[in-house]
């Protein structure tokens, strides 16, 4: 039995719906379109299959997610956000912008899942980006921004291309450093994007 806050409060009610562990990460994945159960499990490393099934049931019950069968020849059963679930998009983006300020650079121990770059570009940068065609390359990951719309993969005729490792790209956006990445194309346009990226917050030192 899930515990509830038992408070007549919209914040408490929202947490009743999406406050369980993994719930918002399931929503995050579905923000990029319908996905099969196996796709969700693959993009959420560490989640148990019983937990994923439970979260999907809870999100369906809350009217946030629905099941649908794709037309032939695919005929796969997928999960997708309802219109009500899509309303979480601005909230997740704001939460991502807030979290990015104290996330810190990735370390060798951090496992970056397939599609992480496109996810980050869409969630953190897309709401802030100036008009233009940006392409980011980090190892095997490629993601683009076209006039504020994120896309997985490359884009035709990019105005600027940025290539680097995860730590270098982090320092580019957080510290506004361009010496740790390779930039081709319109550097002033990239600098305009950096000007509106999240500003880091100084955390207190551990006691």
KARA-V179857 format. One record per backbone hydrogen bond with DSSP energy under -1.0 kcal/mol. NH is the residue of the N-H (numbers start at 1). CO is the residue of the C=O. If there is no record, write none. Layout:
# KARA-V179857
nh->NH co->CO
nh->NH co->CO
This chain:
# KARA-V179857
nh->9 co->7
nh->13 co->9
nh->14 co->10
nh->15 co->11
nh->16 co->12
nh->17 co->13
nh->18 co->14
nh->19 co->15
nh->23 co->20
nh->26 co->22
nh->27 co->23
nh->28 co->24
nh->29 co->25
nh->30 co->26
nh->31 co->27
nh->32 co->29
nh->33 co->30
nh->35 co->79
nh->40 co->36
nh->41 co->37
nh->42 co->38
nh->43 co->39
nh->47 co->44
nh->52 co->48
nh->53 co->49
nh->54 co->50
nh->55 co->51
nh->56 co->52
nh->57 co->53
nh->58 co->54
nh->59 co->55
nh->60 co->56
nh->61 co->57
nh->62 co->58
nh->63 co->60
nh->64 co->59
nh->65 co->59
nh->66 co->80
nh->68 co->78
nh->70 co->76
nh->75 co->71
nh->78 co->68
nh->79 co->35
nh->80 co->66
nh->82 co->64
nh->86 co->82
nh->88 co->85
nh->89 co->86
nh->92 co->88
nh->93 co->89
nh->94 co->90
nh->95 co->91
nh->96 co->92
nh->97 co->93
nh->98 co->94
nh->99 co->95
nh->100 co->96
nh->102 co->99
nh->110 co->107
nh->116 co->113
nh->119 co->115
nh->120 co->116
nh->121 co->117
nh->122 co->118
nh->123 co->119
nh->124 co->120
nh->125 co->120
nh->126 co->121
nh->128 co->125
nh->129 co->125
nh->134 co->145
nh->135 co->160
nh->136 co->143
nh->137 co->162
nh->138 co->141
nh->141 co->138
nh->143 co->136
nh->144 co->151
nh->145 co->134
nh->146 co->149
nh->147 co->132
nh->149 co->146
nh->151 co->144
nh->153 co->142
nh->159 co->133
nh->160 co->133
nh->161 co->184
nh->162 co->135
nh->163 co->182
nh->164 co->137
nh->169 co->165
nh->170 co->166
nh->171 co->167
nh->172 co->168
nh->173 co->169
nh->174 co->170
nh->175 co->171
nh->177 co->171
nh->182 co->163
nh->184 co->161
nh->186 co->159
nh->187 co->185
nh->190 co->186
nh->191 co->187
nh->192 co->188
nh->193 co->189
nh->194 co->190
nh->195 co->191
nh->201 co->101
